[in-house]
Amino acid sequence: MTPVELSRTVRRAVRRAVDSGELSVAVPERVVVTPPRPGGCGDYASNVALQLARPAGQPALRVAHVLRGHLLRAEGIDDVSVTGPGFLNISLRGGDTHAAALVERILRSGAAYGSVQPDGSQSPPAVVHLHSACEVRAVVVADVLARLLRALGAAVSTSCAGEPSAAWGDVFGARLDSHGASTAPPGTDTVTVRPVPAPADPLPLGRDAGRWALLLPAGHDRPRISADPHLVQRESNPLFRVRYAHARTRALSRNAADLGFHAEPGALSGAQAEALLGLLADHPRILARAAELRAPDVLARHLVGVADAVTPFLAGVLPVGEEKPSAAHRARLALAEAAGTVLAGGLSLLGIDAPDHL
């Protein structure tokens, strides 16, 4: 269970306590979970009971114990302890089980991993209007922000301050709903998208390299618009590393099929696997953070991190020589496929292709 998923689990526990009449409070929009402080225990901690105590008209310890009862019935929760004035300390299921469950969840979710799947516990969707400056980088950033926000359950509309060049849509696939003055309805959260403009025309780079060149730098940084590094296929090009890592994961699946075995989530060990699992588990939080900060570069840099972590791991996935495929090989292949799934899904949100062959 990732921190984002745990946050949603705790929020659902609050809703169930409200629905059962045990608490009379407004269900919070978001519940924060963090590593436990000194003196705490478990995998994660939350102070939500302390936040709800006053509006609930009950002591924080009472609120915490109410929520503990609901959390103990949630899937993936091993134990919940109440410490101090009312902190919830949450222990998740065992490490091997957690790793296998995470990989299985990613493979089952596919490109939707990290996005919000309606389960009846969400509040009405946020309504956001993105109003872009009439400049190629701003339009591409607005296009990606709309993709991110929609993936997280928001209702999004977009507009451009002027009429965008048709080439921005034809080459980059960046199209906004309207142009001219912003006409967002009352009550809409209107966001002006105005990153530092591109210093040169990115259209000659093509769709994938051009979008990456505009999206990788932070909005306050000037993008580098040049064939080198964006069009060269070598390690100095971050986009090449991301797409190469994705293509390698797909090639491993094909090679494993030729050897007569397939991916099966299971126990994993080793520093490389642990580092990669941490990055994959963090993916939902990264999506939420990129949307919250209106910063696609947060997602782009995360994908580079995943690619750089999975590439050395791939060397140990397949059997070597006379070695027979084992449960360990199947588990490592499943982790590699999960990493490829995250890379493909992240690139798709950036509007960039993830080819199976490179």
N, C-alpha and C positions, 0 to 999 in steps of 0.2 A: 504494500500500500504506500503510495507516494504521499508527501506532505499535503499536496492539493486534495487528493482523495480523502485523506484523513480529516482535513478541514471540512469537507463536505459531509463526512460521516458524523462528525461532532455536531454540525449544523442540523443534520437530520435528527439527531438525538434530541436537540432542543425542540425541534418541531413536534416530535412525538410526545415530549413532556408537556408541551402546550396543548396538543390535541387531546391528551388524556386528562387534562385539567390539573396536573401536578404543578405547573407553572403558569402564571398569567403575565406574559411579557410579549413584546414584539420580537419575532425571530430575527436575529441579526443578519445583515446582508453577507457578512463574511466572518469566519472564525479563524483566529490566528493560532497556529501550532508551531512550537519552536523546540529545539533540543532542551532537555531539562536543565535548570540552573543547579549550581552546587547545592547539595542537600536533597535534590530531587531524585527520581528514579525512572526507569522505563526508557522508551525510545523517544517519546515526544511529550510535551507538556502544554497545557492551555490554561489561561486565566479567565475563560469565558464565564465560569460560575461567579467570580468576583464582579465581573461587569454586569451580570444579570441580577445580582442580589438586591440592589436598591430598587430597580423597577419591579422586581418580583415581590418585594416586601417580605423577603425571607432572608435568613442568615446565609452567607456564602457557602458555609459547610453543608447546609441543608440542600441548597441548589446543586452543589457538587455531587452529593450522594444520589440525588434524583437522576442527574445526567449519567452517573456511573452505572446505574441499573440499566439504562437504555443502551449505553455503549457496550456493555458486556454481552449484549445480544446481537451486536453487529458483526458481520463477517470480517475476518482479518484481525480482530482484536483479541489478544490473549488475556490481558489483565488491565485493570484500571485502579490506581491507588489515589487516594485523596491526601494531600500533604499541606502543611502550613494552614493558612486561613481559608483555603479552598481551591488549591491548584489541582488540576486533573493531570496525573502522570500516567501515560498510556503506553502499554507494551504491546507490540505487534507479534504476530506468529513467528516461529523460528526462522533463522536465516536462510537455510536451504529451501524451506517451503516458501519463504518470501521471494527469494530469487526466482524460483520456478514460476510462482504465481505472477510476478511482474512480467516475465518474458511471455508467459501464456496470454496475459492481458493485452500486451502490445500486439502480439500476433493476431489475436482475436479482433482487436479494434482496428488494426490496419492504419490507414492514414488518419483515421479519426482519433487515434490515441492522443490524449491531452485535451481534446475538445469537450464541450459540455454536452452530455447526453441527457435529454429530458427524463426525469424520474418522478415528477410530481411534487418535488420538494423545493423547486426553484421559485423565487419571486418573479413577478412579471419582468420580461426582459428589459434591459437598459435600452434606451433609445438615444442613438448618437448620430449627429450629423457632422461629416468631415467636409470642411470647406478649404480647397486647395488653392494655393497661388497658381497662376497660369505659367508654369515652368515645368520642364520635363521631370526633374527629380521630385518636385512636390507632387506631381500627378501620380508618379509611380509609387511613392511612399503612401499616398492616400489610398491607392488601389490595394496595397498590401495591408494597411491598417484595417481596411474594410473586411478583407479576408480573415484577419486575425480576430476581429471583434465578432464577426458572425460565427466563427468557429467556437467562440466562447459564449454564444447564446444571445448576443446583442442584436437589436434591430438597427440597421445602419443605412443611412442615405448619404450620398456624396454630391459635391458640386465643385465647379472650378470657377475662379474669379473671372476668367476670360474664356474664349473658345479655344480648346486645346488643339494642337496640330493633329491632323488625321494620322500622321506617321507614328505618333506616340501610341495610338491604339493599334495600328497595323503592324508595327514592328514589336513593340513591347507588350501588347495586349492590355494596356492600361486604359480603361474606359470608366468615366464617371457618369453619374446619372444626369447631371444638367450643368449648364454654365451660366455665368452672370452673377448677380447679387445672390447671397445666401438667402434661401427661403425656408429655413428650418421652422417647423411648427413650434408654437409656444411649449415650454417645458422640455424641449430637446436639449441635450448636452451638445453644444456646438464647439467643435475643435477646429482651430485654424492650423492647417498644415503648411509650414513655410520653412523647410530646411535650407541650409546654405546651398545656393544654386550650383548646378554643374558648371565647371569652368569651360567646358567644350561640349560639342555635340556628341552624345553617346550612341546615336543611331548606328554608326558604322561598326560598333562592337556586336550588333545583333541582339536578339532578345535576351538570351540567358546571361551572357557576359555583361551586356549593358545594364540589365536590371541589377546584377550582383555588384557592379561597380558603383551604382547609385545607392544601394541598400547597405553595403557592409560598413561604411563609415558612419559614425554617429551623426545625427542631424546637424550638430553645430560644427562638424568638421567638413573640410572641402574634399569632395571625392576626387579620385585620380582617374581620369578618363584617358586611357592609353591601351594599345594592344598588349604591351608588356606591363604588368603580368597577366592581364585578364584573358588573353587569347592563347597564351602559351601553355602547353601541357607538361608542366613540371611542378615540383614541390613548392616553388616560390609562389604559385598561384593557389590561393585558398579554395577557390571554387573547384579547381581541378582536383584538389585533395578530397573534397567532399564528394564529388561525383565519382571519382575513382574508387573511394571506399565503398560507396553504394554499389557500383558495378562489381567490385570484388565479392561482396556478400551474395550477389545474385549468381555469380559464377560458381561460388562454393556450393550453392544449392544444386546447381546443375551437375557439378562434379560428384556430389554426394549421391545424387540419384543414379548416376552411372555406376557407382560403387554399391548400389543396392541398399542405401539407408536414407533416412530422412530426419528432419529436426524433431526433437522431443524435449520440451523443457524439463530440467532436472537440476540436481545439485551441481554447483559450480565452485571452484576454488582458484586461488591465485590472485596476485595483486592486479594483474591486467583485467581479469574478469570483474573484480570488485570495483575497480575504477570505472569501468564501462557501465556496470549496473547502476552506479551512483549517478552517472550522467543521464542514463535513460530514465531513471526514476525521477530526476529533476525536470524532465521535459515539460510536463504539464505546468509546473511553476514558471518555467521560462516563457511559455506561451502567454500565461496570465501577466507576467511582468512586462513582456514586450507590448502587450495591448494596453496595460495600465500606463506605461511611460510613453505610449505612442512612438515606440522605438523599434522598428524592424531589425536594426543592427544587433539588438540583444539576441534575437533568434538566429541571425546569420552567424554570429560569433559562437553561439552554442553548437551549431551544426559543425563548425570547424573543430571544436573540441571533441565532439563525438567521433568525427572522422579520424582525428589524430589518435584517439584512444582505441578505436576498433582495428585500425590497420595493422599494428604489431600483433594484436590478438589473433588475427586470421591465420597466421602461420601455423598455429597449433590446432586448427579445427579438424582437418582431415587425417585419417590414418596414414602412417608412413611405412613404406616397404611392405613387409608381410603382416603388418599389424591389422587386426580385424576391427571393424567398427564396433564400438562399445557404447554403453549408456553415457559415458563422459563425452564421447565424440558427438552423440546426438544432442546432448545438452549444450555443448559449445556451438554447434551449428545453429541451434535455436536462438542462442544469444546473438550470434552473428546476424541471423535473419531479422531479429528484433531491432538491432542497430540499423540495418538497411531500411527497415520500415520507418524508423524515426527520421532517418536522413531523407527518404523519399517524401514523407509527409511534410517535413519542414520546408524542403525545396518547393513543394507544391504550394504551400502558403505564401512563399516568396514569389510565386509565379514563374518558377524555373523548372525546366525539365530534368528528370533523373533517369537517364538511359540505363538499360540493363547491360549494354555493351559499350565499352569506351576504348 
